[in-house]
Amino acid sequence: MKYFVQGNKNRVGVSTICIGMAGALNAQGKDVFLFRIGSDEAAQHDARAFANIDNMTAASEPMTIEQFTAAEISNDGISVIEVPRDIDVQKLSQEDDCKILVSDMAMDIPSGFDKVVHNHAMKPGIDAIEENIILAATSLSSILEIAEARVISSSSYTDRAFVENVLIGPISHDATDSSYFDKFTNKLIVTRSEKVDLVLGAMAGDTTCVLLTGGNEPSPYIIDRLTGSPETTLAITNYSTNEAMEKIGSIIGMQQIATSNKVNEIIKLFQDSANITIF
């Protein structure tokens, strides 16, 4: 059986869905092969990610259409094939193959497809994958890059850190009360550098990064506090808080799947969901 998976637009989580499907089928004791068709940088990244998944068979390089067609993939096992949007799935597939469209919205099954999976859904449903905080986690390095931020003090794992929660330092918040920030882990807090008490409160607990907005240099009190928070990265951007949040919001949940915890999470979602009717 071949499953051809394509998105209704770019960055809707096609690779994530392919991994979830393959992992759930593999857990059922079935032989599963993962393929990535394409030639761009994203295809290279996806193919390497597929190849690094435990107990899964996948090539570490993507295939061109010509290579895939010439390979004459057998139907004896199960193949999950990610197909980019610029390739006609109908020309690659046969009548008995399952053609799946991954969409960022609820929609009827379009002509030429057999199933629609609604990814990033507000709530779970039939063939709908609910937005998930672990899957949406974005690397701190990507956030700092998109915000054009300058790192003032980096933690020991800035380059490897992932952010699950993005919080804005509220104007009305009592700076001496850390309960607002303590509700969240693996967090990025965005606030103006002039709010010294709020920044100091934000740095308490499990704070991955504090991003200061407005471009003004932080108070010496903030710098001094960093000596007691070696795992918190402090960075500054010239953007306003609103501008920085717009930049950050454009990449949250859109990063290519890479880490083992994300892979394990999507496989678990497929295994645990009774609403997934693909199989």
N, C-alpha and C positions, 0 to 999 in steps of 0.2 A: 504494500500500500504506500502510495506517495501522497504527502500533504504539501501542497504548494501554498506558501503564506506570503501575502503582500499587504502593504498599507494603503489606506485611502489618501494619505499624504505622508510627507517625511516626518520622522521623529515621533511616531505614534507607538513605538514599542514593539515592532515586529520581531526583533531579535529576542526580546524578553518572552514573547508568546511562544516562539519556536523552542526556546530552552525549557519553558514550562511544560509544553506538550511532550517534548522528547524525554524529559526527566520523569514525567508521570507514566509514560508508556514503558520506559525502562524499568521503573519500579514494579511494573506488572510482570516483569520477567521477559519482556520482548526485546528483540535485537533492534536497536534504533541507530540510524545514521543521520548525522546533521550535515547539511550542505548550505553553503552561501554562494549565490551567484552574483557576479558583479566584478568591477575592476577598480573602483575608487578606494580612497583611504578608509572609508567606513566599512567597506567589504573586507578589507585586510584586517581591520580591527575585530570585526565580528567573527571571521574565520578563526583567528587566533583564540578568541574567547571560547568558541565552540570546542576547539581542540583541547583546551585546558580543563574541560569539565570531566570530573571523575566518572568512570563507568559509562562513558559515552564515546562513540566512534565518530570522528570528524576529521576532515583534512584541515591542516593549518593554513592553507592558502585558498582563496576563493576560486570559483570556476567561471570561465566564460560560457556563453550560451553554446558555443561550438564544442567546448570540452564536455559540458554536461550532456549534450545530445549524443556525442560520440561514446560516452561512457556506458550508455544503455543500462541505466540503473535498474536492477531486478526488483520485482514486486514480492519476492520471497520474504524479505524483511520489511521494516518500516523506515521510510525516508522522510525527513522533515526538511523542506527546502525553502530557504528565504530568498525571495525574488524582489529586486528593486522595482520601483514604480515605473521606470522607463522601459520595462520589458513586458511584452504581452504574455501573460500566464497561459492563455488559451493555446498559444503556439507551442508551448513547452509541454503541456499536460495532455493526458489521454482521457477518454470518457470515464474510466473507472477511478481516476485520481480525485482526491478531495481538494478543492480550491477554497482557501480561507482568506477573507479580507479582514484585516485588523483596522478598526476605526476608532477615532477619538470621540465618537458620538453614537447614540443609538440610531440605527437605521435599518431599513428593509434590506434583504439580501439582493444585491444587484445582479443583473444578468451576467452569466458566465462564472458565478461563484456559487459555492454550496453552503457556506456558512459565513457569518459575520461575528467577530469577537469584538465587543466594546471594551477597549482598554481605558484606564484612568476614569472609570465610572464613579459617580458620586456614591452609589451603593451597589452591593452585589445583586445579580439577577441572572437570568438565563444567558449563558455565554457572555457574561459581563465580569470583568476583573476590576474590583474596587481599588480606588487610589490607595496606595500603600506607602507608609512612611519610610520603610526600609528601601523599597524600590525607587522612591523619589529622592533618596539621599544624594547629594551632589558634592563633589570633591571641593574642599576648601580652596585649593589652588585655582580651580576654575572660577569660583566666585570672586576671588581676589583679582583675577585677570579681567573678568567682565566689568568689575567695578573700577578698574584701573587704580587699584589700591597700592599704597606703599607700605610694606611691612616694617613696623617700628621694632617689634620684638617677636620673634618666632618661637614656637614650642618645639619640642624634640621630634614632633611628628606632623608638622605643618603640611609637608608635601604628600602625606599619606592620609590626612584626616578627611572624614566625610561629615557633612552637616545634614542633620535630619530636621531641625527646627530653625526657622528664621524669625526672630522677634524684633520688634521695634520698641525702643525704650519709650514708654508712654509719658506724656507731658504731666498727667495727673498722678503719676505713681509716687508713692512715698519711698524715697530713696533708701530709708533705713529698713524697709520691709523687703526681704529677698524672696518672699513666697511666690511672687509672680514668676520670677526666673527659675526658681527651684522646681517648678512643675514640669520642666522640660530638660531633656538630656541632649547631648551632642548638638549644642545650639550655637547659632551665630546671632549676636545682638548688634543691632544697628542703631546708633544714636549719635547726636552731636557731641563733639569733644568738649563743649563748654559745660555739659551736664556732669560735673565731676562726681558728685555724690551718687548719681544714678549709674555712672560707669563703674565706680568702685563696687556698688552693690551687684552690678551685673557680672562682675568678674568672680563673684563667690560661686562655689559649686562647680558643676560639670559644664563649664563654658568652653567651647572649642575656640571661639574667636570673638573679639569685640571689634567691630568696624566703626570707626569714628568718621562722621561726615562733616562736610563744610570746609575741609582743608586746613583748619587751624591746628597748630601743634598742641598736643595734650598737656595737661597740667603735670608738674613734677610728681604730684601725689599719685597720679595714675602710673607713671613710670616706676615709682618706688614700690607700688603694690605688685607689680609684675614679678619682683624677686620672690614673692610668696605664691605666685601662680605660674610655675614653669610650664604648665601644660596648656596655657591660654595664649593664643596668638593675638597680638594687638596690631591693627593696621589702620590706615587713614586714607580717605579718598576726598577729592575736591568736589565730588558730586554732593548735592543736597540729599537729605534722607529719602525724600520721595524719588529723586532721580536714581539713587543707588538701588532702592527697592524695585524700581521698574527694570533696571539692568539685571538684577539677581533673579527676579521673577521670570525673566525670559529663558533661563536655563534650568530652573528647578524642575526636576522630574524628566528632563530631556536628555540626560547624560547616558551615553552608551553603557550597557551593563558590563561589569568587569570583575567586581569583587566576588569572592566565594559566598559571602553572606547574602548578596543579592541573588545569586544563582540558586542558593538553597531556599530562599524565601519564595521565589516564583514557582519552583518545583513543588514546594509544600502547598502553595495556594491551589495549584492544579490538582494535587493529590487529595486535598481536603474538601474541594468544592464539589457538591452534588449538582451544581448548576451548569457545569461545563459539559456540553452535549456533542463535542467535536468527535469523540471516539466512538 
